Amino acid sequence: MAQKMIYFSFMFGVWLVYVGSMIPIFLLFMSLGQSLHLVMIVASVLTLLFIIVQRTFRGLHLINQIQKNI
């Protein structure tokens, strides 16, 4: 249970980094409400892609470990 909370807090931190780095860029081109809305959507998509890539490479690492043991 503790590992899941650590993983969740890490993913939330990644999402916050994405939001914090994109807000100033989007504020140059649109209003605050529009930029916050778009930044939250883009940050959520990037975080999901980050999770998918992370799990894919974890699976590939496990496959390599199994092949080395055979």
PQR file of N, CA, C, O and H, with PARSE charges and radii, in Angstrom:
ATOM      1  N   MET A   1       0.817  -1.194   0.000 -0.4000 1.5000
ATOM      2  CA  MET A   1       0.000   0.000   0.000 -0.0000 2.0000
ATOM      3  C   MET A   1       0.866   1.265   0.000  0.5500 1.7000
ATOM      4  O   MET A   1       0.545   2.252  -0.663 -0.5500 1.4000
ATOM      5  N   ALA A   2       1.962   1.217   0.751 -0.4000 1.5000
ATOM      6  CA  ALA A   2       2.845   2.383   0.825 -0.0000 2.0000
ATOM      7  C   ALA A   2       3.513   2.641  -0.518  0.5500 1.7000
ATOM      8  O   ALA A   2       3.722   3.790  -0.905 -0.5500 1.4000
ATOM      9  H   ALA A   2       2.223   0.416   1.290  0.4000 1.0000
ATOM     10  N   GLN A   3       3.848   1.559  -1.230 -0.4000 1.5000
ATOM     11  CA  GLN A   3       4.475   1.734  -2.546 -0.0000 2.0000
ATOM     12  C   GLN A   3       3.519   2.393  -3.526  0.5500 1.7000
ATOM     13  O   GLN A   3       3.938   3.203  -4.353 -0.5500 1.4000
ATOM     14  H   GLN A   3       3.678   0.625  -0.915  0.4000 1.0000
ATOM     15  N   LYS A   4       2.238   2.053  -3.441 -0.4000 1.5000
ATOM     16  CA  LYS A   4       1.264   2.677  -4.333 -0.0000 2.0000
ATOM     17  C   LYS A   4       1.106   4.159  -4.028  0.5500 1.7000
ATOM     18  O   LYS A   4       0.940   4.966  -4.943 -0.5500 1.4000
ATOM     19  H   LYS A   4       1.898   1.395  -2.769  0.4000 1.0000
ATOM     20  N   MET A   5       1.155   4.528  -2.745 -0.4000 1.5000
ATOM     21  CA  MET A   5       1.057   5.939  -2.387 -0.0000 2.0000
ATOM     22  C   MET A   5       2.281   6.714  -2.857  0.5500 1.7000
ATOM     23  O   MET A   5       2.163   7.850  -3.316 -0.5500 1.4000
ATOM     24  H   MET A   5       1.290   3.873  -2.002  0.4000 1.0000
ATOM     25  N   ILE A   6       3.455   6.098  -2.743 -0.4000 1.5000
ATOM     26  CA  ILE A   6       4.674   6.746  -3.229 -0.0000 2.0000
ATOM     27  C   ILE A   6       4.607   6.918  -4.734  0.5500 1.7000
ATOM     28  O   ILE A   6       4.966   7.976  -5.251 -0.5500 1.4000
ATOM     29  H   ILE A   6       3.550   5.175  -2.370  0.4000 1.0000
ATOM     30  N   TYR A   7       4.152   5.891  -5.449 -0.4000 1.5000
ATOM     31  CA  TYR A   7       4.036   5.971  -6.896 -0.0000 2.0000
ATOM     32  C   TYR A   7       3.012   7.029  -7.299  0.5500 1.7000
ATOM     33  O   TYR A   7       3.247   7.790  -8.239 -0.5500 1.4000
ATOM     34  H   TYR A   7       3.860   5.032  -5.029  0.4000 1.0000
ATOM     35  N   PHE A   8       1.879   7.086  -6.598 -0.4000 1.5000
ATOM     36  CA  PHE A   8       0.856   8.083  -6.892 -0.0000 2.0000
ATOM     37  C   PHE A   8       1.376   9.493  -6.644  0.5500 1.7000
ATOM     38  O   PHE A   8       1.134  10.396  -7.445 -0.5500 1.4000
ATOM     39  H   PHE A   8       1.688   6.469  -5.835  0.4000 1.0000
ATOM     40  N   SER A   9       2.090   9.683  -5.538 -0.4000 1.5000
ATOM     41  CA  SER A   9       2.625  11.020  -5.253 -0.0000 2.0000
ATOM     42  C   SER A   9       3.692  11.411  -6.261  0.5500 1.7000
ATOM     43  O   SER A   9       3.805  12.587  -6.610 -0.5500 1.4000
ATOM     44  H   SER A   9       2.287   8.950  -4.888  0.4000 1.0000
ATOM     45  N   PHE A  10       4.481  10.449  -6.740 -0.4000 1.5000
ATOM     46  CA  PHE A  10       5.469  10.735  -7.776 -0.0000 2.0000
ATOM     47  C   PHE A  10       4.769  11.145  -9.075  0.5500 1.7000
ATOM     48  O   PHE A  10       5.191  12.099  -9.728 -0.5500 1.4000
ATOM     49  H   PHE A  10       4.389   9.494  -6.457  0.4000 1.0000
ATOM     50  N   MET A  11       3.708  10.435  -9.453 -0.4000 1.5000
ATOM     51  CA  MET A  11       2.976  10.790 -10.676 -0.0000 2.0000
ATOM     52  C   MET A  11       2.301  12.151 -10.538  0.5500 1.7000
ATOM     53  O   MET A  11       2.235  12.909 -11.506 -0.5500 1.4000
ATOM     54  H   MET A  11       3.365   9.660  -8.922  0.4000 1.0000
ATOM     55  N   PHE A  12       1.804  12.466  -9.355 -0.4000 1.5000
ATOM     56  CA  PHE A  12       1.219  13.778  -9.132 -0.0000 2.0000
ATOM     57  C   PHE A  12       2.296  14.857  -9.243  0.5500 1.7000
ATOM     58  O   PHE A  12       2.045  15.939  -9.775 -0.5500 1.4000
ATOM     59  H   PHE A  12       1.858  11.850  -8.569  0.4000 1.0000
ATOM     60  N   GLY A  13       3.491  14.558  -8.740 -0.4000 1.5000
ATOM     61  CA  GLY A  13       4.608  15.492  -8.873 -0.0000 2.0000
ATOM     62  C   GLY A  13       4.998  15.708 -10.324  0.5500 1.7000
ATOM     63  O   GLY A  13       5.289  16.832 -10.730 -0.5500 1.4000
ATOM     64  H   GLY A  13       3.694  13.679  -8.308  0.4000 1.0000
ATOM     65  N   VAL A  14       5.007  14.632 -11.110 -0.4000 1.5000
ATOM     66  CA  VAL A  14       5.296  14.751 -12.541 -0.0000 2.0000
ATOM     67  C   VAL A  14       4.242  15.624 -13.211  0.5500 1.7000
ATOM     68  O   VAL A  14       4.568  16.474 -14.039 -0.5500 1.4000
ATOM     69  H   VAL A  14       4.770  13.718 -10.780  0.4000 1.0000
ATOM     70  N   TRP A  15       2.979  15.412 -12.850 -0.4000 1.5000
ATOM     71  CA  TRP A  15       1.899  16.222 -13.422 -0.0000 2.0000
ATOM     72  C   TRP A  15       2.075  17.697 -13.058  0.5500 1.7000
ATOM     73  O   TRP A  15       1.880  18.575 -13.899 -0.5500 1.4000
ATOM     74  H   TRP A  15       2.714  14.721 -12.177  0.4000 1.0000
ATOM     75  N   LEU A  16       2.447  17.967 -11.797 -0.4000 1.5000
ATOM     76  CA  LEU A  16       2.658  19.350 -11.377 -0.0000 2.0000
ATOM     77  C   LEU A  16       3.826  20.003 -12.107  0.5500 1.7000
ATOM     78  O   LEU A  16       3.769  21.189 -12.430 -0.5500 1.4000
ATOM     79  H   LEU A  16       2.605  17.254 -11.114  0.4000 1.0000
ATOM     80  N   VAL A  17       4.876  19.245 -12.367 -0.4000 1.5000
ATOM     81  CA  VAL A  17       6.014  19.786 -13.127 -0.0000 2.0000
ATOM     82  C   VAL A  17       5.571  20.148 -14.534  0.5500 1.7000
ATOM     83  O   VAL A  17       5.929  21.208 -15.046 -0.5500 1.4000
ATOM     84  H   VAL A  17       4.922  18.281 -12.105  0.4000 1.0000
ATOM     85  N   TYR A  18       4.798  19.277 -15.158 -0.4000 1.5000
ATOM     86  CA  TYR A  18       4.284  19.587 -16.495 -0.0000 2.0000
ATOM     87  C   TYR A  18       3.418  20.845 -16.470  0.5500 1.7000
ATOM     88  O   TYR A  18       3.563  21.715 -17.329 -0.5500 1.4000
ATOM     89  H   TYR A  18       4.507  18.415 -14.742  0.4000 1.0000
ATOM     90  N   VAL A  19       2.523  20.944 -15.496 -0.4000 1.5000
ATOM     91  CA  VAL A  19       1.639  22.109 -15.401 -0.0000 2.0000
ATOM     92  C   VAL A  19       2.453  23.377 -15.162  0.5500 1.7000
ATOM     93  O   VAL A  19       2.236  24.394 -15.820 -0.5500 1.4000
ATOM     94  H   VAL A  19       2.405  20.237 -14.798  0.4000 1.0000
ATOM     95  N   GLY A  20       3.382  23.312 -14.227 -0.4000 1.5000
ATOM     96  CA  GLY A  20       4.179  24.481 -13.896 -0.0000 2.0000
ATOM     97  C   GLY A  20       5.061  24.957 -15.032  0.5500 1.7000
ATOM     98  O   GLY A  20       5.318  26.154 -15.162 -0.5500 1.4000
ATOM     99  H   GLY A  20       3.559  22.486 -13.692  0.4000 1.0000
ATOM    100  N   SER A  21       5.527  24.034 -15.854 -0.4000 1.5000
ATOM    101  CA  SER A  21       6.399  24.447 -16.951 -0.0000 2.0000
ATOM    102  C   SER A  21       5.620  24.932 -18.169  0.5500 1.7000
ATOM    103  O   SER A  21       6.159  25.678 -18.987 -0.5500 1.4000
ATOM    104  H   SER A  21       5.319  23.061 -15.748  0.4000 1.0000
ATOM    105  N   MET A  22       4.365  24.521 -18.300 -0.4000 1.5000
ATOM    106  CA  MET A  22       3.599  24.914 -19.489 -0.0000 2.0000
ATOM    107  C   MET A  22       2.735  26.153 -19.285  0.5500 1.7000
ATOM    108  O   MET A  22       2.386  26.815 -20.262 -0.5500 1.4000
ATOM    109  H   MET A  22       3.928  23.915 -17.636  0.4000 1.0000
ATOM    110  N   ILE A  23       2.384  26.484 -18.058 -0.4000 1.5000
ATOM    111  CA  ILE A  23       1.507  27.640 -17.823 -0.0000 2.0000
ATOM    112  C   ILE A  23       2.093  28.937 -18.396  0.5500 1.7000
ATOM    113  O   ILE A  23       1.377  29.659 -19.089 -0.5500 1.4000
ATOM    114  H   ILE A  23       2.668  25.947 -17.264  0.4000 1.0000
ATOM    115  N   PRO A  24       3.371  29.262 -18.134 -0.5600 1.5000
ATOM    116  CA  PRO A  24       3.882  30.520 -18.692  0.2800 2.0000
ATOM    117  C   PRO A  24       3.850  30.561 -20.219  0.5500 1.7000
ATOM    118  O   PRO A  24       3.604  31.612 -20.810 -0.5500 1.4000
ATOM    119  N   ILE A  25       4.097  29.426 -20.849 -0.4000 1.5000
ATOM    120  CA  ILE A  25       4.094  29.388 -22.318 -0.0000 2.0000
ATOM    121  C   ILE A  25       2.690  29.638 -22.853  0.5500 1.7000
ATOM    122  O   ILE A  25       2.510  30.433 -23.775 -0.5500 1.4000
ATOM    123  H   ILE A  25       4.297  28.572 -20.369  0.4000 1.0000
ATOM    124  N   PHE A  26       1.695  28.964 -22.283 -0.4000 1.5000
ATOM    125  CA  PHE A  26       0.321  29.129 -22.761 -0.0000 2.0000
ATOM    126  C   PHE A  26      -0.253  30.498 -22.401  0.5500 1.7000
ATOM    127  O   PHE A  26      -1.129  31.006 -23.101 -0.5500 1.4000
ATOM    128  H   PHE A  26       1.841  28.318 -21.534  0.4000 1.0000
ATOM    129  N   LEU A  27       0.238  31.100 -21.307 -0.4000 1.5000
ATOM    130  CA  LEU A  27      -0.251  32.428 -20.941 -0.0000 2.0000
ATOM    131  C   LEU A  27       0.155  33.491 -21.965  0.5500 1.7000
ATOM    132  O   LEU A  27      -0.493  34.532 -22.072 -0.5500 1.4000
ATOM    133  H   LEU A  27       0.950  30.688 -20.739  0.4000 1.0000
ATOM    134  N   LEU A  28       1.212  33.231 -22.705 -0.4000 1.5000
ATOM    135  CA  LEU A  28       1.624  34.185 -23.737 -0.0000 2.0000
ATOM    136  C   LEU A  28       0.608  34.267 -24.875  0.5500 1.7000
ATOM    137  O   LEU A  28       0.501  35.297 -25.540 -0.5500 1.4000
ATOM    138  H   LEU A  28       1.739  32.385 -22.618  0.4000 1.0000
ATOM    139  N   PHE A  29      -0.129  33.192 -25.096 -0.4000 1.5000
ATOM    140  CA  PHE A  29      -0.984  33.108 -26.276 -0.0000 2.0000
ATOM    141  C   PHE A  29      -2.482  33.184 -25.991  0.5500 1.7000
ATOM    142  O   PHE A  29      -3.266  33.430 -26.908 -0.5500 1.4000
ATOM    143  H   PHE A  29      -0.042  32.355 -24.555  0.4000 1.0000
ATOM    144  N   MET A  30      -2.900  32.975 -24.723 -0.4000 1.5000
ATOM    145  CA  MET A  30      -4.338  32.978 -24.433 -0.0000 2.0000
ATOM    146  C   MET A  30      -4.588  33.450 -23.009  0.5500 1.7000
ATOM    147  O   MET A  30      -3.646  33.701 -22.256 -0.5500 1.4000
ATOM    148  H   MET A  30      -2.263  32.776 -23.978  0.4000 1.0000
ATOM    149  N   SER A  31      -5.843  33.569 -22.647 -0.4000 1.5000
ATOM    150  CA  SER A  31      -6.194  34.077 -21.316 -0.0000 2.0000
ATOM    151  C   SER A  31      -5.905  33.024 -20.241  0.5500 1.7000
ATOM    152  O   SER A  31      -5.598  31.872 -20.547 -0.5500 1.4000
ATOM    153  H   SER A  31      -6.607  33.365 -23.259  0.4000 1.0000
ATOM    154  N   LEU A  32      -6.009  33.442 -18.986 -0.4000 1.5000
ATOM    155  CA  LEU A  32      -5.682  32.556 -17.869 -0.0000 2.0000
ATOM    156  C   LEU A  32      -6.594  31.335 -17.820  0.5500 1.7000
ATOM    157  O   LEU A  32      -6.116  30.216 -17.638 -0.5500 1.4000
ATOM    158  H   LEU A  32      -6.258  34.378 -18.737  0.4000 1.0000
ATOM    159  N   GLY A  33      -7.894  31.534 -17.980 -0.4000 1.5000
ATOM    160  CA  GLY A  33      -8.837  30.409 -17.925 -0.0000 2.0000
ATOM    161  C   GLY A  33      -8.598  29.404 -19.030  0.5500 1.7000
ATOM    162  O   GLY A  33      -8.593  28.196 -18.791 -0.5500 1.4000
ATOM    163  H   GLY A  33      -8.283  32.443 -18.128  0.4000 1.0000
ATOM    164  N   GLN A  34      -8.400  29.901 -20.244 -0.4000 1.5000
ATOM    165  CA  GLN A  34      -8.154  28.997 -21.371 -0.0000 2.0000
ATOM    166  C   GLN A  34      -6.826  28.264 -21.205  0.5500 1.7000
ATOM    167  O   GLN A  34      -6.733  27.066 -21.471 -0.5500 1.4000
ATOM    168  H   GLN A  34      -8.404  30.882 -20.438  0.4000 1.0000
ATOM    169  N   SER A  35      -5.801  28.989 -20.765 -0.4000 1.5000
ATOM    170  CA  SER A  35      -4.494  28.353 -20.634 -0.0000 2.0000
ATOM    171  C   SER A  35      -4.500  27.301 -19.527  0.5500 1.7000
ATOM    172  O   SER A  35      -3.900  26.239 -19.694 -0.5500 1.4000
ATOM    173  H   SER A  35      -5.877  29.963 -20.549  0.4000 1.0000
ATOM    174  N   LEU A  36      -5.166  27.572 -18.395 -0.4000 1.5000
ATOM    175  CA  LEU A  36      -5.238  26.572 -17.324 -0.0000 2.0000
ATOM    176  C   LEU A  36      -5.981  25.328 -17.788  0.5500 1.7000
ATOM    177  O   LEU A  36      -5.569  24.206 -17.494 -0.5500 1.4000
ATOM    178  H   LEU A  36      -5.653  28.435 -18.259  0.4000 1.0000
ATOM    179  N   HIS A  37      -7.056  25.527 -18.499 -0.4000 1.5000
ATOM    180  CA  HIS A  37      -7.829  24.397 -19.009 -0.0000 2.0000
ATOM    181  C   HIS A  37      -6.974  23.541 -19.951  0.5500 1.7000
ATOM    182  O   HIS A  37      -6.916  22.320 -19.809 -0.5500 1.4000
ATOM    183  H   HIS A  37      -7.390  26.438 -18.738  0.4000 1.0000
ATOM    184  N   LEU A  38      -6.322  24.185 -20.899 -0.4000 1.5000
ATOM    185  CA  LEU A  38      -5.513  23.458 -21.870 -0.0000 2.0000
ATOM    186  C   LEU A  38      -4.285  22.816 -21.228  0.5500 1.7000
ATOM    187  O   LEU A  38      -3.905  21.701 -21.587 -0.5500 1.4000
ATOM    188  H   LEU A  38      -6.369  25.177 -21.014  0.4000 1.0000
ATOM    189  N   VAL A  39      -3.665  23.516 -20.279 -0.4000 1.5000
ATOM    190  CA  VAL A  39      -2.482  22.973 -19.605 -0.0000 2.0000
ATOM    191  C   VAL A  39      -2.834  21.726 -18.812  0.5500 1.7000
ATOM    192  O   VAL A  39      -2.065  20.764 -18.815 -0.5500 1.4000
ATOM    193  H   VAL A  39      -3.974  24.421 -19.986  0.4000 1.0000
ATOM    194  N   MET A  40      -3.981  21.716 -18.131 -0.4000 1.5000
ATOM    195  CA  MET A  40      -4.367  20.530 -17.363 -0.0000 2.0000
ATOM    196  C   MET A  40      -4.625  19.334 -18.279  0.5500 1.7000
ATOM    197  O   MET A  40      -4.279  18.203 -17.939 -0.5500 1.4000
ATOM    198  H   MET A  40      -4.605  22.497 -18.128  0.4000 1.0000
ATOM    199  N   ILE A  41      -5.226  19.584 -19.430 -0.4000 1.5000
ATOM    200  CA  ILE A  41      -5.470  18.495 -20.380 -0.0000 2.0000
ATOM    201  C   ILE A  41      -4.154  17.957 -20.925  0.5500 1.7000
ATOM    202  O   ILE A  41      -3.935  16.746 -20.937 -0.5500 1.4000
ATOM    203  H   ILE A  41      -5.506  20.503 -19.706  0.4000 1.0000
ATOM    204  N   VAL A  42      -3.279  18.850 -21.377 -0.4000 1.5000
ATOM    205  CA  VAL A  42      -2.001  18.422 -21.955 -0.0000 2.0000
ATOM    206  C   VAL A  42      -1.148  17.724 -20.904  0.5500 1.7000
ATOM    207  O   VAL A  42      -0.524  16.705 -21.201 -0.5500 1.4000
ATOM    208  H   VAL A  42      -3.457  19.833 -21.368  0.4000 1.0000
ATOM    209  N   ALA A  43      -1.107  18.249 -19.681 -0.4000 1.5000
ATOM    210  CA  ALA A  43      -0.318  17.618 -18.622 -0.0000 2.0000
ATOM    211  C   ALA A  43      -0.858  16.230 -18.286  0.5500 1.7000
ATOM    212  O   ALA A  43      -0.079  15.318 -18.012 -0.5500 1.4000
ATOM    213  H   ALA A  43      -1.614  19.077 -19.440  0.4000 1.0000
ATOM    214  N   SER A  44      -2.162  16.060 -18.302 -0.4000 1.5000
ATOM    215  CA  SER A  44      -2.737  14.740 -18.020 -0.0000 2.0000
ATOM    216  C   SER A  44      -2.382  13.741 -19.114  0.5500 1.7000
ATOM    217  O   SER A  44      -2.054  12.590 -18.825 -0.5500 1.4000
ATOM    218  H   SER A  44      -2.795  16.801 -18.525  0.4000 1.0000
ATOM    219  N   VAL A  45      -2.445  14.174 -20.358 -0.4000 1.5000
ATOM    220  CA  VAL A  45      -2.087  13.278 -21.472 -0.0000 2.0000
ATOM    221  C   VAL A  45      -0.610  12.913 -21.399  0.5500 1.7000
ATOM    222  O   VAL A  45      -0.255  11.749 -21.583 -0.5500 1.4000
ATOM    223  H   VAL A  45      -2.712  15.108 -20.593  0.4000 1.0000
ATOM    224  N   LEU A  46       0.258  13.891 -21.133 -0.4000 1.5000
ATOM    225  CA  LEU A  46       1.692  13.602 -21.032 -0.0000 2.0000
ATOM    226  C   LEU A  46       2.002  12.675 -19.863  0.5500 1.7000
ATOM    227  O   LEU A  46       2.870  11.809 -19.972 -0.5500 1.4000
ATOM    228  H   LEU A  46      -0.031  14.837 -20.983  0.4000 1.0000
ATOM    229  N   THR A  47       1.305  12.847 -18.753 -0.4000 1.5000
ATOM    230  CA  THR A  47       1.520  11.958 -17.602 -0.0000 2.0000
ATOM    231  C   THR A  47       1.077  10.537 -17.925  0.5500 1.7000
ATOM    232  O   THR A  47       1.758   9.579 -17.556 -0.5500 1.4000
ATOM    233  H   THR A  47       0.600  13.550 -18.664  0.4000 1.0000
ATOM    234  N   LEU A  48      -0.052  10.388 -18.608 -0.4000 1.5000
ATOM    235  CA  LEU A  48      -0.489   9.040 -19.009 -0.0000 2.0000
ATOM    236  C   LEU A  48       0.507   8.400 -19.973  0.5500 1.7000
ATOM    237  O   LEU A  48       0.798   7.209 -19.860 -0.5500 1.4000
ATOM    238  H   LEU A  48      -0.605  11.166 -18.908  0.4000 1.0000
ATOM    239  N   LEU A  49       1.030   9.176 -20.916 -0.4000 1.5000
ATOM    240  CA  LEU A  49       2.051   8.643 -21.818 -0.0000 2.0000
ATOM    241  C   LEU A  49       3.310   8.250 -21.051  0.5500 1.7000
ATOM    242  O   LEU A  49       3.939   7.239 -21.365 -0.5500 1.4000
ATOM    243  H   LEU A  49       0.793  10.143 -21.007  0.4000 1.0000
ATOM    244  N   PHE A  50       3.679   9.040 -20.054 -0.4000 1.5000
ATOM    245  CA  PHE A  50       4.829   8.722 -19.219 -0.0000 2.0000
ATOM    246  C   PHE A  50       4.626   7.395 -18.488  0.5500 1.7000
ATOM    247  O   PHE A  50       5.547   6.582 -18.406 -0.5500 1.4000
ATOM    248  H   PHE A  50       3.168   9.861 -19.798  0.4000 1.0000
ATOM    249  N   ILE A  51       3.429   7.178 -17.963 -0.4000 1.5000
ATOM    250  CA  ILE A  51       3.122   5.923 -17.263 -0.0000 2.0000
ATOM    251  C   ILE A  51       3.181   4.750 -18.233  0.5500 1.7000
ATOM    252  O   ILE A  51       3.735   3.702 -17.901 -0.5500 1.4000
ATOM    253  H   ILE A  51       2.681   7.838 -18.030  0.4000 1.0000
ATOM    254  N   ILE A  52       2.618   4.913 -19.428 -0.4000 1.5000
ATOM    255  CA  ILE A  52       2.624   3.824 -20.420 -0.0000 2.0000
ATOM    256  C   ILE A  52       4.052   3.462 -20.821  0.5500 1.7000
ATOM    257  O   ILE A  52       4.404   2.284 -20.882 -0.5500 1.4000
ATOM    258  H   ILE A  52       2.168   5.765 -19.697  0.4000 1.0000
ATOM    259  N   VAL A  53       4.867   4.470 -21.093 -0.4000 1.5000
ATOM    260  CA  VAL A  53       6.263   4.206 -21.484 -0.0000 2.0000
ATOM    261  C   VAL A  53       7.022   3.557 -20.337  0.5500 1.7000
ATOM    262  O   VAL A  53       7.801   2.629 -20.555 -0.5500 1.4000
ATOM    263  H   VAL A  53       4.581   5.427 -21.043  0.4000 1.0000
ATOM    264  N   GLN A  54       6.803   4.033 -19.126 -0.4000 1.5000
ATOM    265  CA  GLN A  54       7.481   3.465 -17.970 -0.0000 2.0000
ATOM    266  C   GLN A  54       7.118   1.992 -17.773  0.5500 1.7000
ATOM    267  O   GLN A  54       7.995   1.167 -17.516 -0.5500 1.4000
ATOM    268  H   GLN A  54       6.170   4.787 -18.949  0.4000 1.0000
ATOM    269  N   ARG A  55       5.859   1.665 -17.888 -0.4000 1.5000
ATOM    270  CA  ARG A  55       5.434   0.270 -17.719 -0.0000 2.0000
ATOM    271  C   ARG A  55       5.922  -0.606 -18.872  0.5500 1.7000
ATOM    272  O   ARG A  55       6.236  -1.778 -18.670 -0.5500 1.4000
ATOM    273  H   ARG A  55       5.146   2.334 -18.097  0.4000 1.0000
ATOM    274  N   THR A  56       5.985  -0.045 -20.076 -0.4000 1.5000
ATOM    275  CA  THR A  56       6.493  -0.809 -21.214 -0.0000 2.0000
ATOM    276  C   THR A  56       7.952  -1.176 -21.008  0.5500 1.7000
ATOM    277  O   THR A  56       8.341  -2.323 -21.231 -0.5500 1.4000
ATOM    278  H   THR A  56       5.730   0.908 -20.240  0.4000 1.0000
ATOM    279  N   PHE A  57       8.768  -0.208 -20.584 -0.4000 1.5000
ATOM    280  CA  PHE A  57      10.178  -0.498 -20.371 -0.0000 2.0000
ATOM    281  C   PHE A  57      10.395  -1.412 -19.180  0.5500 1.7000
ATOM    282  O   PHE A  57      11.348  -2.191 -19.168 -0.5500 1.4000
ATOM    283  H   PHE A  57       8.452   0.723 -20.403  0.4000 1.0000
ATOM    284  N   ARG A  58       9.519  -1.333 -18.167 -0.4000 1.5000
ATOM    285  CA  ARG A  58       9.626  -2.263 -17.046 -0.0000 2.0000
ATOM    286  C   ARG A  58       9.359  -3.685 -17.529  0.5500 1.7000
ATOM    287  O   ARG A  58      10.042  -4.625 -17.124 -0.5500 1.4000
ATOM    288  H   ARG A  58       8.745  -0.701 -18.177  0.4000 1.0000
ATOM    289  N   GLY A  59       8.346  -3.836 -18.411 -0.4000 1.5000
ATOM    290  CA  GLY A  59       8.046  -5.150 -18.967 -0.0000 2.0000
ATOM    291  C   GLY A  59       9.183  -5.675 -19.816  0.5500 1.7000
ATOM    292  O   GLY A  59       9.508  -6.861 -19.758 -0.5500 1.4000
ATOM    293  H   GLY A  59       7.791  -3.072 -18.740  0.4000 1.0000
ATOM    294  N   LEU A  60       9.796  -4.801 -20.611 -0.4000 1.5000
ATOM    295  CA  LEU A  60      10.936  -5.220 -21.429 -0.0000 2.0000
ATOM    296  C   LEU A  60      12.106  -5.630 -20.558  0.5500 1.7000
ATOM    297  O   LEU A  60      12.814  -6.585 -20.880 -0.5500 1.4000
ATOM    298  H   LEU A  60       9.532  -3.837 -20.658  0.4000 1.0000
ATOM    299  N   HIS A  61      12.319  -4.924 -19.461 -0.4000 1.5000
ATOM    300  CA  HIS A  61      13.401  -5.281 -18.544 -0.0000 2.0000
ATOM    301  C   HIS A  61      13.149  -6.656 -17.933  0.5500 1.7000
ATOM    302  O   HIS A  61      14.078  -7.453 -17.802 -0.5500 1.4000
ATOM    303  H   HIS A  61      11.744  -4.149 -19.200  0.4000 1.0000
ATOM    304  N   LEU A  62      11.905  -6.942 -17.560 -0.4000 1.5000
ATOM    305  CA  LEU A  62      11.592  -8.255 -17.001 -0.0000 2.0000
ATOM    306  C   LEU A  62      11.796  -9.360 -18.027  0.5500 1.7000
ATOM    307  O   LEU A  62      12.281 -10.440 -17.687 -0.5500 1.4000
ATOM    308  H   LEU A  62      11.151  -6.294 -17.666  0.4000 1.0000
ATOM    309  N   ILE A  63      11.429  -9.098 -19.289 -0.4000 1.5000
ATOM    310  CA  ILE A  63      11.641 -10.087 -20.346 -0.0000 2.0000
ATOM    311  C   ILE A  63      13.131 -10.362 -20.514  0.5500 1.7000
ATOM    312  O   ILE A  63      13.529 -11.518 -20.660 -0.5500 1.4000
ATOM    313  H   ILE A  63      11.036  -8.221 -19.566  0.4000 1.0000
ATOM    314  N   ASN A  64      13.957  -9.323 -20.497 -0.4000 1.5000
ATOM    315  CA  ASN A  64      15.401  -9.506 -20.626 -0.0000 2.0000
ATOM    316  C   ASN A  64      15.967 -10.291 -19.455  0.5500 1.7000
ATOM    317  O   ASN A  64      16.854 -11.123 -19.647 -0.5500 1.4000
ATOM    318  H   ASN A  64      13.633  -8.385 -20.379  0.4000 1.0000
ATOM    319  N   GLN A  65      15.471 -10.045 -18.237 -0.4000 1.5000
ATOM    320  CA  GLN A  65      15.948 -10.781 -17.082 -0.0000 2.0000
ATOM    321  C   GLN A  65      15.577 -12.266 -17.187  0.5500 1.7000
ATOM    322  O   GLN A  65      16.370 -13.132 -16.818 -0.5500 1.4000
ATOM    323  H   GLN A  65      14.750  -9.369 -18.081  0.4000 1.0000
ATOM    324  N   ILE A  66      14.398 -12.552 -17.680 -0.4000 1.5000
ATOM    325  CA  ILE A  66      13.966 -13.948 -17.841 -0.0000 2.0000
ATOM    326  C   ILE A  66      14.832 -14.637 -18.889  0.5500 1.7000
ATOM    327  O   ILE A  66      15.218 -15.791 -18.703 -0.5500 1.4000
ATOM    328  H   ILE A  66      13.754 -11.848 -17.980  0.4000 1.0000
ATOM    329  N   GLN A  67      15.143 -13.950 -19.988 -0.4000 1.5000
ATOM    330  CA  GLN A  67      15.966 -14.554 -21.033 -0.0000 2.0000
ATOM    331  C   GLN A  67      17.384 -14.794 -20.544  0.5500 1.7000
ATOM    332  O   GLN A  67      17.997 -15.782 -20.948 -0.5500 1.4000
ATOM    333  H   GLN A  67      14.829 -13.013 -20.139  0.4000 1.0000
ATOM    334  N   LYS A  68      17.926 -13.943 -19.701 -0.4000 1.5000
ATOM    335  CA  LYS A  68      19.279 -14.139 -19.171 -0.0000 2.0000
ATOM    336  C   LYS A  68      19.314 -15.335 -18.242  0.5500 1.7000
ATOM    337  O   LYS A  68      20.331 -16.025 -18.165 -0.5500 1.4000
ATOM    338  H   LYS A  68      17.428 -13.140 -19.373  0.4000 1.0000
ATOM    339  N   ASN A  69      18.210 -15.598 -17.526 -0.4000 1.5000
ATOM    340  CA  ASN A  69      18.163 -16.706 -16.576 -0.0000 2.0000
ATOM    341  C   ASN A  69      17.990 -18.063 -17.253  0.5500 1.7000
ATOM    342  O   ASN A  69      18.241 -19.103 -16.643 -0.5500 1.4000
ATOM    343  H   ASN A  69      17.385 -15.038 -17.589  0.4000 1.0000
ATOM    344  N   ILE A  70      17.555 -18.052 -18.529 -0.4000 1.5000
ATOM    345  CA  ILE A  70      17.312 -19.333 -19.214 -0.0000 2.0000
ATOM    346  C   ILE A  70      18.591 -19.931 -19.723  0.5500 1.7000
ATOM    347  O   ILE A  70      18.573 -21.006 -20.323 -0.5500 1.4000
ATOM    348  H   ILE A  70      17.351 -17.208 -19.025  0.4000 1.0000
TER
END
